[in-house]
């Protein structure tokens, strides 16, 4: 997955926006004002920090060297994924989607409905 593909995937979710509150080098992807992904897209290799269920976060770190505790984030709830080709693109895409879903699931019901979130179906 290239940095452009990662960016496009993060922005593909309804209501997602890209902001730069930490400077022009760090893309911050939000939904309803809440962060679900952070990345220095110009980095080599690209790394993306994603929200994750704490139990799953530990399992992923134990199973994949490219999944690390969240860099400068709450390590219980965030993982940093190194996009170096060692993980399938589909897995990275799923982790991004899971992060988005975790954030949206905590929004008020009306906001979730406005986003047509499938978790309320």
Helices and strands as residue ranges (DSSP letters): H 3-11, E 16-19, E 27-31, E 34-39, E 46-51, H 54-63, E 67-69, E 78-83, H 89-105, H 109-114, G 118-120
